[in-house]
Amino acid sequence: MEGKIFKTTNEFALYIEEIVLEKRISHMDAVLMYWEQNFIDPEDIAGLINKNLKQKIELNMIEANYLPKKGTLDIWTGLRHIGII
């Protein structure tokens, strides 16, 4: 894992995905592992995280109850509310 340089955010996201699958850890843990082993500044890591990876990290954090679950609207409740059913 040490010393790998990425040309694009997509390359970094794919690399993190490989770590997640190989080690069976969360995306956040994989990013932190990469950061610690390569002595990278957190500001530099932020520039490597693309939208897709960010969403996966956010989902990991929600599942671990570190972030609140996003509210969802039940379609049937919504339809009843506006008088369709």
PDB file of N, CA, C and O in Angstrom:
ATOM      1  N   MET A   1       0.810  -1.190   0.000  1.00  0.00           N
ATOM      2  CA  MET A   1       0.000   0.000   0.000  1.00  0.00           C
ATOM      3  C   MET A   1       0.858   1.261   0.000  1.00  0.00           C
ATOM      4  O   MET A   1       0.366   2.335  -0.349  1.00  0.00           O
ATOM      5  N   GLU A   2       2.081   1.160   0.369  1.00  0.00           N
ATOM      6  CA  GLU A   2       2.924   2.339   0.514  1.00  0.00           C
ATOM      7  C   GLU A   2       3.449   2.842  -0.825  1.00  0.00           C
ATOM      8  O   GLU A   2       3.753   2.065  -1.730  1.00  0.00           O
ATOM      9  N   GLY A   3       3.544   4.173  -0.920  1.00  0.00           N
ATOM     10  CA  GLY A   3       4.221   4.802  -2.033  1.00  0.00           C
ATOM     11  C   GLY A   3       3.459   4.881  -3.340  1.00  0.00           C
ATOM     12  O   GLY A   3       4.025   5.353  -4.326  1.00  0.00           O
ATOM     13  N   LYS A   4       2.231   4.456  -3.407  1.00  0.00           N
ATOM     14  CA  LYS A   4       1.481   4.496  -4.657  1.00  0.00           C
ATOM     15  C   LYS A   4       1.035   5.929  -4.924  1.00  0.00           C
ATOM     16  O   LYS A   4       0.500   6.598  -4.040  1.00  0.00           O
ATOM     17  N   ILE A   5       1.260   6.390  -6.145  1.00  0.00           N
ATOM     18  CA  ILE A   5       0.867   7.737  -6.551  1.00  0.00           C
ATOM     19  C   ILE A   5      -0.262   7.605  -7.568  1.00  0.00           C
ATOM     20  O   ILE A   5      -0.215   6.765  -8.467  1.00  0.00           O
ATOM     21  N   PHE A   6      -1.265   8.443  -7.406  1.00  0.00           N
ATOM     22  CA  PHE A   6      -2.452   8.367  -8.257  1.00  0.00           C
ATOM     23  C   PHE A   6      -2.541   9.591  -9.153  1.00  0.00           C
ATOM     24  O   PHE A   6      -2.336  10.721  -8.711  1.00  0.00           O
ATOM     25  N   LYS A   7      -2.852   9.342 -10.435  1.00  0.00           N
ATOM     26  CA  LYS A   7      -2.982  10.433 -11.397  1.00  0.00           C
ATOM     27  C   LYS A   7      -4.373  11.052 -11.346  1.00  0.00           C
ATOM     28  O   LYS A   7      -4.538  12.239 -11.631  1.00  0.00           O
ATOM     29  N   THR A   8      -5.375  10.252 -10.986  1.00  0.00           N
ATOM     30  CA  THR A   8      -6.744  10.754 -10.958  1.00  0.00           C
ATOM     31  C   THR A   8      -7.452  10.312  -9.673  1.00  0.00           C
ATOM     32  O   THR A   8      -7.008   9.396  -8.980  1.00  0.00           O
ATOM     33  N   THR A   9      -8.543  10.978  -9.382  1.00  0.00           N
ATOM     34  CA  THR A   9      -9.347  10.592  -8.219  1.00  0.00           C
ATOM     35  C   THR A   9      -9.983   9.226  -8.433  1.00  0.00           C
ATOM     36  O   THR A   9     -10.210   8.485  -7.477  1.00  0.00           O
ATOM     37  N   ASN A  10     -10.269   8.894  -9.683  1.00  0.00           N
ATOM     38  CA  ASN A  10     -10.859   7.576  -9.971  1.00  0.00           C
ATOM     39  C   ASN A  10      -9.873   6.449  -9.679  1.00  0.00           C
ATOM     40  O   ASN A  10     -10.267   5.397  -9.176  1.00  0.00           O
ATOM     41  N   GLU A  11      -8.599   6.659  -9.990  1.00  0.00           N
ATOM     42  CA  GLU A  11      -7.580   5.650  -9.670  1.00  0.00           C
ATOM     43  C   GLU A  11      -7.512   5.428  -8.167  1.00  0.00           C
ATOM     44  O   GLU A  11      -7.414   4.291  -7.704  1.00  0.00           O
ATOM     45  N   PHE A  12      -7.566   6.521  -7.404  1.00  0.00           N
ATOM     46  CA  PHE A  12      -7.523   6.413  -5.953  1.00  0.00           C
ATOM     47  C   PHE A  12      -8.763   5.668  -5.439  1.00  0.00           C
ATOM     48  O   PHE A  12      -8.650   4.800  -4.574  1.00  0.00           O
ATOM     49  N   ALA A  13      -9.934   6.005  -5.968  1.00  0.00           N
ATOM     50  CA  ALA A  13     -11.177   5.350  -5.545  1.00  0.00           C
ATOM     51  C   ALA A  13     -11.131   3.849  -5.829  1.00  0.00           C
ATOM     52  O   ALA A  13     -11.568   3.049  -5.001  1.00  0.00           O
ATOM     53  N   LEU A  14     -10.611   3.465  -6.984  1.00  0.00           N
ATOM     54  CA  LEU A  14     -10.495   2.042  -7.317  1.00  0.00           C
ATOM     55  C   LEU A  14      -9.516   1.336  -6.387  1.00  0.00           C
ATOM     56  O   LEU A  14      -9.746   0.198  -5.980  1.00  0.00           O
ATOM     57  N   TYR A  15      -8.443   2.007  -6.059  1.00  0.00           N
ATOM     58  CA  TYR A  15      -7.451   1.443  -5.140  1.00  0.00           C
ATOM     59  C   TYR A  15      -8.068   1.233  -3.757  1.00  0.00           C
ATOM     60  O   TYR A  15      -7.867   0.188  -3.138  1.00  0.00           O
ATOM     61  N   ILE A  16      -8.813   2.218  -3.278  1.00  0.00           N
ATOM     62  CA  ILE A  16      -9.486   2.100  -1.979  1.00  0.00           C
ATOM     63  C   ILE A  16     -10.506   0.969  -2.025  1.00  0.00           C
ATOM     64  O   ILE A  16     -10.641   0.218  -1.059  1.00  0.00           O
ATOM     65  N   GLU A  17     -11.212   0.843  -3.120  1.00  0.00           N
ATOM     66  CA  GLU A  17     -12.205  -0.240  -3.269  1.00  0.00           C
ATOM     67  C   GLU A  17     -11.525  -1.606  -3.183  1.00  0.00           C
ATOM     68  O   GLU A  17     -12.075  -2.527  -2.580  1.00  0.00           O
ATOM     69  N   GLU A  18     -10.347  -1.748  -3.772  1.00  0.00           N
ATOM     70  CA  GLU A  18      -9.589  -3.000  -3.679  1.00  0.00           C
ATOM     71  C   GLU A  18      -9.235  -3.318  -2.226  1.00  0.00           C
ATOM     72  O   GLU A  18      -9.332  -4.465  -1.791  1.00  0.00           O
ATOM     73  N   ILE A  19      -8.826  -2.295  -1.485  1.00  0.00           N
ATOM     74  CA  ILE A  19      -8.486  -2.490  -0.074  1.00  0.00           C
ATOM     75  C   ILE A  19      -9.716  -2.924   0.712  1.00  0.00           C
ATOM     76  O   ILE A  19      -9.644  -3.828   1.545  1.00  0.00           O
ATOM     77  N   VAL A  20     -10.845  -2.276   0.444  1.00  0.00           N
ATOM     78  CA  VAL A  20     -12.104  -2.604   1.131  1.00  0.00           C
ATOM     79  C   VAL A  20     -12.454  -4.072   0.918  1.00  0.00           C
ATOM     80  O   VAL A  20     -12.788  -4.783   1.866  1.00  0.00           O
ATOM     81  N   LEU A  21     -12.377  -4.512  -0.317  1.00  0.00           N
ATOM     82  CA  LEU A  21     -12.723  -5.910  -0.626  1.00  0.00           C
ATOM     83  C   LEU A  21     -11.710  -6.894  -0.058  1.00  0.00           C
ATOM     84  O   LEU A  21     -12.084  -7.943   0.466  1.00  0.00           O
ATOM     85  N   GLU A  22     -10.437  -6.559  -0.162  1.00  0.00           N
ATOM     86  CA  GLU A  22      -9.372  -7.451   0.298  1.00  0.00           C
ATOM     87  C   GLU A  22      -9.355  -7.601   1.820  1.00  0.00           C
ATOM     88  O   GLU A  22      -9.222  -8.707   2.343  1.00  0.00           O
ATOM     89  N   LYS A  23      -9.488  -6.493   2.508  1.00  0.00           N
ATOM     90  CA  LYS A  23      -9.360  -6.511   3.970  1.00  0.00           C
ATOM     91  C   LYS A  23     -10.700  -6.540   4.701  1.00  0.00           C
ATOM     92  O   LYS A  23     -10.754  -6.681   5.923  1.00  0.00           O
ATOM     93  N   ARG A  24     -11.785  -6.405   3.928  1.00  0.00           N
ATOM     94  CA  ARG A  24     -13.144  -6.402   4.496  1.00  0.00           C
ATOM     95  C   ARG A  24     -13.301  -5.329   5.569  1.00  0.00           C
ATOM     96  O   ARG A  24     -13.736  -5.593   6.690  1.00  0.00           O
ATOM     97  N   ILE A  25     -12.932  -4.113   5.185  1.00  0.00           N
ATOM     98  CA  ILE A  25     -13.059  -2.959   6.072  1.00  0.00           C
ATOM     99  C   ILE A  25     -13.892  -1.895   5.363  1.00  0.00           C
ATOM    100  O   ILE A  25     -14.185  -2.012   4.173  1.00  0.00           O
ATOM    101  N   SER A  26     -14.263  -0.870   6.098  1.00  0.00           N
ATOM    102  CA  SER A  26     -15.060   0.210   5.503  1.00  0.00           C
ATOM    103  C   SER A  26     -14.177   1.076   4.603  1.00  0.00           C
ATOM    104  O   SER A  26     -12.949   1.024   4.670  1.00  0.00           O
ATOM    105  N   HIS A  27     -14.830   1.862   3.772  1.00  0.00           N
ATOM    106  CA  HIS A  27     -14.105   2.772   2.885  1.00  0.00           C
ATOM    107  C   HIS A  27     -13.334   3.810   3.704  1.00  0.00           C
ATOM    108  O   HIS A  27     -12.205   4.164   3.364  1.00  0.00           O
ATOM    109  N   MET A  28     -13.949   4.290   4.777  1.00  0.00           N
ATOM    110  CA  MET A  28     -13.278   5.267   5.630  1.00  0.00           C
ATOM    111  C   MET A  28     -12.027   4.664   6.260  1.00  0.00           C
ATOM    112  O   MET A  28     -10.976   5.303   6.305  1.00  0.00           O
ATOM    113  N   ASP A  29     -12.147   3.432   6.744  1.00  0.00           N
ATOM    114  CA  ASP A  29     -10.978   2.771   7.335  1.00  0.00           C
ATOM    115  C   ASP A  29      -9.872   2.568   6.303  1.00  0.00           C
ATOM    116  O   ASP A  29      -8.690   2.693   6.622  1.00  0.00           O
ATOM    117  N   ALA A  30     -10.254   2.256   5.074  1.00  0.00           N
ATOM    118  CA  ALA A  30      -9.259   2.062   4.015  1.00  0.00           C
ATOM    119  C   ALA A  30      -8.540   3.371   3.700  1.00  0.00           C
ATOM    120  O   ALA A  30      -7.325   3.379   3.499  1.00  0.00           O
ATOM    121  N   VAL A  31      -9.282   4.475   3.655  1.00  0.00           N
ATOM    122  CA  VAL A  31      -8.664   5.783   3.404  1.00  0.00           C
ATOM    123  C   VAL A  31      -7.723   6.141   4.558  1.00  0.00           C
ATOM    124  O   VAL A  31      -6.609   6.614   4.334  1.00  0.00           O
ATOM    125  N   LEU A  32      -8.177   5.913   5.784  1.00  0.00           N
ATOM    126  CA  LEU A  32      -7.333   6.212   6.949  1.00  0.00           C
ATOM    127  C   LEU A  32      -6.077   5.347   6.971  1.00  0.00           C
ATOM    128  O   LEU A  32      -4.998   5.821   7.327  1.00  0.00           O
ATOM    129  N   MET A  33      -6.217   4.083   6.591  1.00  0.00           N
ATOM    130  CA  MET A  33      -5.070   3.186   6.542  1.00  0.00           C
ATOM    131  C   MET A  33      -4.049   3.687   5.517  1.00  0.00           C
ATOM    132  O   MET A  33      -2.848   3.720   5.788  1.00  0.00           O
ATOM    133  N   TYR A  34      -4.535   4.072   4.350  1.00  0.00           N
ATOM    134  CA  TYR A  34      -3.646   4.596   3.315  1.00  0.00           C
ATOM    135  C   TYR A  34      -2.947   5.868   3.803  1.00  0.00           C
ATOM    136  O   TYR A  34      -1.745   6.046   3.608  1.00  0.00           O
ATOM    137  N   TRP A  35      -3.721   6.741   4.436  1.00  0.00           N
ATOM    138  CA  TRP A  35      -3.206   8.016   4.942  1.00  0.00           C
ATOM    139  C   TRP A  35      -2.109   7.785   5.979  1.00  0.00           C
ATOM    140  O   TRP A  35      -1.051   8.411   5.914  1.00  0.00           O
ATOM    141  N   GLU A  36      -2.356   6.899   6.923  1.00  0.00           N
ATOM    142  CA  GLU A  36      -1.380   6.634   7.980  1.00  0.00           C
ATOM    143  C   GLU A  36      -0.109   5.978   7.452  1.00  0.00           C
ATOM    144  O   GLU A  36       0.994   6.346   7.857  1.00  0.00           O
ATOM    145  N   GLN A  37      -0.257   5.016   6.554  1.00  0.00           N
ATOM    146  CA  GLN A  37       0.911   4.283   6.066  1.00  0.00           C
ATOM    147  C   GLN A  37       1.780   5.105   5.123  1.00  0.00           C
ATOM    148  O   GLN A  37       2.958   4.804   4.929  1.00  0.00           O
ATOM    149  N   ASN A  38       1.188   6.147   4.539  1.00  0.00           N
ATOM    150  CA  ASN A  38       1.944   6.944   3.577  1.00  0.00           C
ATOM    151  C   ASN A  38       2.271   8.343   4.075  1.00  0.00           C
ATOM    152  O   ASN A  38       2.778   9.168   3.315  1.00  0.00           O
ATOM    153  N   PHE A  39       1.985   8.621   5.347  1.00  0.00           N
ATOM    154  CA  PHE A  39       2.304   9.904   5.963  1.00  0.00           C
ATOM    155  C   PHE A  39       1.828  11.079   5.120  1.00  0.00           C
ATOM    156  O   PHE A  39       2.561  12.038   4.881  1.00  0.00           O
ATOM    157  N   ILE A  40       0.582  10.976   4.678  1.00  0.00           N
ATOM    158  CA  ILE A  40       0.007  12.006   3.808  1.00  0.00           C
ATOM    159  C   ILE A  40      -0.797  12.981   4.654  1.00  0.00           C
ATOM    160  O   ILE A  40      -1.479  12.588   5.600  1.00  0.00           O
ATOM    161  N   ASP A  41      -0.708  14.240   4.306  1.00  0.00           N
ATOM    162  CA  ASP A  41      -1.468  15.286   4.981  1.00  0.00           C
ATOM    163  C   ASP A  41      -2.968  15.104   4.681  1.00  0.00           C
ATOM    164  O   ASP A  41      -3.331  14.836   3.535  1.00  0.00           O
ATOM    165  N   PRO A  42      -3.828  15.243   5.676  1.00  0.00           N
ATOM    166  CA  PRO A  42      -5.275  15.079   5.442  1.00  0.00           C
ATOM    167  C   PRO A  42      -5.811  15.972   4.321  1.00  0.00           C
ATOM    168  O   PRO A  42      -6.730  15.577   3.604  1.00  0.00           O
ATOM    169  N   GLU A  43      -5.252  17.154   4.169  1.00  0.00           N
ATOM    170  CA  GLU A  43      -5.695  18.048   3.100  1.00  0.00           C
ATOM    171  C   GLU A  43      -5.407  17.447   1.724  1.00  0.00           C
ATOM    172  O   GLU A  43      -6.172  17.656   0.783  1.00  0.00           O
ATOM    173  N   ASP A  44      -4.317  16.710   1.606  1.00  0.00           N
ATOM    174  CA  ASP A  44      -3.966  16.083   0.330  1.00  0.00           C
ATOM    175  C   ASP A  44      -4.894  14.906   0.029  1.00  0.00           C
ATOM    176  O   ASP A  44      -5.247  14.675  -1.128  1.00  0.00           O
ATOM    177  N   ILE A  45      -5.284  14.170   1.053  1.00  0.00           N
ATOM    178  CA  ILE A  45      -6.212  13.048   0.864  1.00  0.00           C
ATOM    179  C   ILE A  45      -7.559  13.557   0.381  1.00  0.00           C
ATOM    180  O   ILE A  45      -8.186  12.944  -0.482  1.00  0.00           O
ATOM    181  N   ALA A  46      -8.006  14.680   0.939  1.00  0.00           N
ATOM    182  CA  ALA A  46      -9.304  15.237   0.552  1.00  0.00           C
ATOM    183  C   ALA A  46      -9.370  15.480  -0.954  1.00  0.00           C
ATOM    184  O   ALA A  46     -10.422  15.301  -1.569  1.00  0.00           O
ATOM    185  N   GLY A  47      -8.261  15.884  -1.541  1.00  0.00           N
ATOM    186  CA  GLY A  47      -8.228  16.131  -2.978  1.00  0.00           C
ATOM    187  C   GLY A  47      -8.290  14.867  -3.817  1.00  0.00           C
ATOM    188  O   GLY A  47      -8.534  14.935  -5.021  1.00  0.00           O
ATOM    189  N   LEU A  48      -8.074  13.712  -3.197  1.00  0.00           N
ATOM    190  CA  LEU A  48      -8.123  12.437  -3.927  1.00  0.00           C
ATOM    191  C   LEU A  48      -9.498  11.767  -3.872  1.00  0.00           C
ATOM    192  O   LEU A  48      -9.745  10.810  -4.604  1.00  0.00           O
ATOM    193  N   ILE A  49     -10.381  12.254  -3.023  1.00  0.00           N
ATOM    194  CA  ILE A  49     -11.678  11.596  -2.830  1.00  0.00           C
ATOM    195  C   ILE A  49     -12.699  12.164  -3.807  1.00  0.00           C
ATOM    196  O   ILE A  49     -13.065  13.337  -3.738  1.00  0.00           O
ATOM    197  N   ASN A  50     -13.152  11.300  -4.723  1.00  0.00           N
ATOM    198  CA  ASN A  50     -14.146  11.736  -5.691  1.00  0.00           C
ATOM    199  C   ASN A  50     -15.560  11.590  -5.110  1.00  0.00           C
ATOM    200  O   ASN A  50     -15.736  11.110  -3.990  1.00  0.00           O
ATOM    201  N   LYS A  51     -16.545  12.004  -5.878  1.00  0.00           N
ATOM    202  CA  LYS A  51     -17.934  12.013  -5.402  1.00  0.00           C
ATOM    203  C   LYS A  51     -18.408  10.612  -5.022  1.00  0.00           C
ATOM    204  O   LYS A  51     -19.055  10.432  -3.990  1.00  0.00           O
ATOM    205  N   ASN A  52     -18.095   9.641  -5.837  1.00  0.00           N
ATOM    206  CA  ASN A  52     -18.521   8.262  -5.594  1.00  0.00           C
ATOM    207  C   ASN A  52     -17.939   7.723  -4.283  1.00  0.00           C
ATOM    208  O   ASN A  52     -18.656   7.123  -3.483  1.00  0.00           O
ATOM    209  N   LEU A  53     -16.654   7.937  -4.072  1.00  0.00           N
ATOM    210  CA  LEU A  53     -16.009   7.471  -2.847  1.00  0.00           C
ATOM    211  C   LEU A  53     -16.563   8.220  -1.634  1.00  0.00           C
ATOM    212  O   LEU A  53     -16.757   7.635  -0.569  1.00  0.00           O
ATOM    213  N   LYS A  54     -16.812   9.503  -1.803  1.00  0.00           N
ATOM    214  CA  LYS A  54     -17.392  10.299  -0.724  1.00  0.00           C
ATOM    215  C   LYS A  54     -18.756   9.738  -0.310  1.00  0.00           C
ATOM    216  O   LYS A  54     -19.061   9.658   0.879  1.00  0.00           O
ATOM    217  N   GLN A  55     -19.569   9.353  -1.288  1.00  0.00           N
ATOM    218  CA  GLN A  55     -20.887   8.787  -0.989  1.00  0.00           C
ATOM    219  C   GLN A  55     -20.756   7.456  -0.251  1.00  0.00           C
ATOM    220  O   GLN A  55     -21.531   7.171   0.662  1.00  0.00           O
ATOM    221  N   LYS A  56     -19.784   6.648  -0.642  1.00  0.00           N
ATOM    222  CA  LYS A  56     -19.578   5.364   0.033  1.00  0.00           C
ATOM    223  C   LYS A  56     -19.110   5.569   1.473  1.00  0.00           C
ATOM    224  O   LYS A  56     -19.537   4.849   2.376  1.00  0.00           O
ATOM    225  N   ILE A  57     -18.238   6.544   1.684  1.00  0.00           N
ATOM    226  CA  ILE A  57     -17.785   6.854   3.043  1.00  0.00           C
ATOM    227  C   ILE A  57     -18.960   7.353   3.874  1.00  0.00           C
ATOM    228  O   ILE A  57     -19.117   6.968   5.032  1.00  0.00           O
ATOM    229  N   GLU A  58     -19.780   8.208   3.283  1.00  0.00           N
ATOM    230  CA  GLU A  58     -20.950   8.723   3.993  1.00  0.00           C
ATOM    231  C   GLU A  58     -21.897   7.581   4.371  1.00  0.00           C
ATOM    232  O   GLU A  58     -22.421   7.557   5.484  1.00  0.00           O
ATOM    233  N   LEU A  59     -22.115   6.651   3.466  1.00  0.00           N
ATOM    234  CA  LEU A  59     -22.980   5.498   3.756  1.00  0.00           C
ATOM    235  C   LEU A  59     -22.387   4.646   4.878  1.00  0.00           C
ATOM    236  O   LEU A  59     -23.116   4.193   5.761  1.00  0.00           O
ATOM    237  N   ASN A  60     -21.073   4.426   4.853  1.00  0.00           N
ATOM    238  CA  ASN A  60     -20.402   3.698   5.942  1.00  0.00           C
ATOM    239  C   ASN A  60     -20.642   4.387   7.282  1.00  0.00           C
ATOM    240  O   ASN A  60     -20.917   3.735   8.289  1.00  0.00           O
ATOM    241  N   MET A  61     -20.535   5.705   7.278  1.00  0.00           N
ATOM    242  CA  MET A  61     -20.700   6.470   8.514  1.00  0.00           C
ATOM    243  C   MET A  61     -22.147   6.429   9.010  1.00  0.00           C
ATOM    244  O   MET A  61     -22.383   6.386  10.218  1.00  0.00           O
ATOM    245  N   ILE A  62     -23.104   6.440   8.102  1.00  0.00           N
ATOM    246  CA  ILE A  62     -24.516   6.329   8.483  1.00  0.00           C
ATOM    247  C   ILE A  62     -24.788   4.948   9.064  1.00  0.00           C
ATOM    248  O   ILE A  62     -25.458   4.820  10.088  1.00  0.00           O
ATOM    249  N   GLU A  63     -24.265   3.915   8.405  1.00  0.00           N
ATOM    250  CA  GLU A  63     -24.474   2.544   8.883  1.00  0.00           C
ATOM    251  C   GLU A  63     -23.842   2.320  10.257  1.00  0.00           C
ATOM    252  O   GLU A  63     -24.334   1.513  11.045  1.00  0.00           O
ATOM    253  N   ALA A  64     -22.756   3.033  10.542  1.00  0.00           N
ATOM    254  CA  ALA A  64     -22.082   2.911  11.836  1.00  0.00           C
ATOM    255  C   ALA A  64     -22.670   3.877  12.872  1.00  0.00           C
ATOM    256  O   ALA A  64     -22.167   3.978  13.991  1.00  0.00           O
ATOM    257  N   ASN A  65     -23.721   4.574  12.494  1.00  0.00           N
ATOM    258  CA  ASN A  65     -24.406   5.553  13.350  1.00  0.00           C
ATOM    259  C   ASN A  65     -23.530   6.738  13.755  1.00  0.00           C
ATOM    260  O   ASN A  65     -23.738   7.331  14.814  1.00  0.00           O
ATOM    261  N   TYR A  66     -22.558   7.080  12.922  1.00  0.00           N
ATOM    262  CA  TYR A  66     -21.760   8.282  13.160  1.00  0.00           C
ATOM    263  C   TYR A  66     -22.427   9.505  12.542  1.00  0.00           C
ATOM    264  O   TYR A  66     -22.174  10.637  12.953  1.00  0.00           O
ATOM    265  N   LEU A  67     -23.279   9.266  11.552  1.00  0.00           N
ATOM    266  CA  LEU A  67     -24.056  10.327  10.913  1.00  0.00           C
ATOM    267  C   LEU A  67     -25.530   9.953  11.010  1.00  0.00           C
ATOM    268  O   LEU A  67     -25.867   8.769  11.028  1.00  0.00           O
ATOM    269  N   PRO A  68     -26.409  10.948  11.073  1.00  0.00           N
ATOM    270  CA  PRO A  68     -27.842  10.623  11.135  1.00  0.00           C
ATOM    271  C   PRO A  68     -28.329  10.052   9.811  1.00  0.00           C
ATOM    272  O   PRO A  68     -27.837  10.405   8.738  1.00  0.00           O
ATOM    273  N   LYS A  69     -29.307   9.162   9.917  1.00  0.00           N
ATOM    274  CA  LYS A  69     -29.912   8.609   8.706  1.00  0.00           C
ATOM    275  C   LYS A  69     -30.696   9.710   8.020  1.00  0.00           C
ATOM    276  O   LYS A  69     -31.325  10.545   8.670  1.00  0.00           O
ATOM    277  N   LYS A  70     -30.649   9.700   6.711  1.00  0.00           N
ATOM    278  CA  LYS A  70     -31.395  10.690   5.944  1.00  0.00           C
ATOM    279  C   LYS A  70     -32.861  10.273   5.921  1.00  0.00           C
ATOM    280  O   LYS A  70     -33.181   9.091   5.791  1.00  0.00           O
ATOM    281  N   GLY A  71     -33.727  11.238   6.047  1.00  0.00           N
ATOM    282  CA  GLY A  71     -35.160  10.953   6.016  1.00  0.00           C
ATOM    283  C   GLY A  71     -35.601  10.526   4.630  1.00  0.00           C
ATOM    284  O   GLY A  71     -35.130  11.056   3.623  1.00  0.00           O
ATOM    285  N   THR A  72     -36.497   9.575   4.588  1.00  0.00           N
ATOM    286  CA  THR A  72     -37.066   9.154   3.317  1.00  0.00           C
ATOM    287  C   THR A  72     -38.572   9.262   3.416  1.00  0.00           C
ATOM    288  O   THR A  72     -39.140   9.111   4.498  1.00  0.00           O
ATOM    289  N   LEU A  73     -39.210   9.517   2.313  1.00  0.00           N
ATOM    290  CA  LEU A  73     -40.655   9.641   2.266  1.00  0.00           C
ATOM    291  C   LEU A  73     -41.238   8.365   1.696  1.00  0.00           C
ATOM    292  O   LEU A  73     -40.932   7.974   0.569  1.00  0.00           O
ATOM    293  N   ASP A  74     -42.065   7.735   2.472  1.00  0.00           N
ATOM    294  CA  ASP A  74     -42.779   6.566   1.989  1.00  0.00           C
ATOM    295  C   ASP A  74     -43.734   7.029   0.896  1.00  0.00           C
ATOM    296  O   ASP A  74     -44.542   7.928   1.129  1.00  0.00           O
ATOM    297  N   ILE A  75     -43.658   6.443  -0.275  1.00  0.00           N
ATOM    298  CA  ILE A  75     -44.455   6.877  -1.418  1.00  0.00           C
ATOM    299  C   ILE A  75     -45.950   6.825  -1.126  1.00  0.00           C
ATOM    300  O   ILE A  75     -46.694   7.717  -1.534  1.00  0.00           O
ATOM    301  N   TRP A  76     -46.387   5.796  -0.429  1.00  0.00           N
ATOM    302  CA  TRP A  76     -47.827   5.673  -0.152  1.00  0.00           C
ATOM    303  C   TRP A  76     -48.287   6.757   0.812  1.00  0.00           C
ATOM    304  O   TRP A  76     -49.371   7.315   0.639  1.00  0.00           O
ATOM    305  N   THR A  77     -47.503   7.056   1.799  1.00  0.00           N
ATOM    306  CA  THR A  77     -47.835   8.132   2.732  1.00  0.00           C
ATOM    307  C   THR A  77     -47.891   9.460   1.992  1.00  0.00           C
ATOM    308  O   THR A  77     -48.782  10.272   2.237  1.00  0.00           O
ATOM    309  N   GLY A  78     -46.967   9.677   1.111  1.00  0.00           N
ATOM    310  CA  GLY A  78     -46.943  10.906   0.315  1.00  0.00           C
ATOM    311  C   GLY A  78     -48.161  11.030  -0.572  1.00  0.00           C
ATOM    312  O   GLY A  78     -48.745  12.108  -0.679  1.00  0.00           O
ATOM    313  N   LEU A  79     -48.558   9.926  -1.218  1.00  0.00           N
ATOM    314  CA  LEU A  79     -49.730   9.954  -2.089  1.00  0.00           C
ATOM    315  C   LEU A  79     -51.010  10.190  -1.280  1.00  0.00           C
ATOM    316  O   LEU A  79     -51.900  10.917  -1.721  1.00  0.00           O
ATOM    317  N   ARG A  80     -51.099   9.576  -0.102  1.00  0.00           N
ATOM    318  CA  ARG A  80     -52.269   9.799   0.758  1.00  0.00           C
ATOM    319  C   ARG A  80     -52.314  11.250   1.211  1.00  0.00           C
ATOM    320  O   ARG A  80     -53.383  11.856   1.272  1.00  0.00           O
ATOM    321  N   HIS A  81     -51.182  11.789   1.519  1.00  0.00           N
ATOM    322  CA  HIS A  81     -51.098  13.159   2.021  1.00  0.00           C
ATOM    323  C   HIS A  81     -51.618  14.165   0.991  1.00  0.00           C
ATOM    324  O   HIS A  81     -52.275  15.140   1.355  1.00  0.00           O
ATOM    325  N   ILE A  82     -51.332  13.937  -0.276  1.00  0.00           N
ATOM    326  CA  ILE A  82     -51.792  14.887  -1.300  1.00  0.00           C
ATOM    327  C   ILE A  82     -53.134  14.486  -1.902  1.00  0.00           C
ATOM    328  O   ILE A  82     -53.599  15.116  -2.852  1.00  0.00           O
ATOM    329  N   GLY A  83     -53.765  13.435  -1.351  1.00  0.00           N
ATOM    330  CA  GLY A  83     -55.123  13.086  -1.735  1.00  0.00           C
ATOM    331  C   GLY A  83     -55.277  12.236  -2.986  1.00  0.00           C
ATOM    332  O   GLY A  83     -56.372  12.160  -3.545  1.00  0.00           O
ATOM    333  N   ILE A  84     -54.207  11.597  -3.438  1.00  0.00           N
ATOM    334  CA  ILE A  84     -54.296  10.750  -4.616  1.00  0.00           C
ATOM    335  C   ILE A  84     -54.905   9.395  -4.276  1.00  0.00           C
ATOM    336  O   ILE A  84     -55.643   8.836  -5.087  1.00  0.00           O
ATOM    337  N   ILE A  85     -54.613   8.858  -3.102  1.00  0.00           N
ATOM    338  CA  ILE A  85     -55.205   7.575  -2.707  1.00  0.00           C
ATOM    339  C   ILE A  85     -55.867   7.706  -1.352  1.00  0.00           C
ATOM    340  O   ILE A  85     -56.425   6.735  -0.841  1.00  0.00           O
TER     341      ILE A  85
END
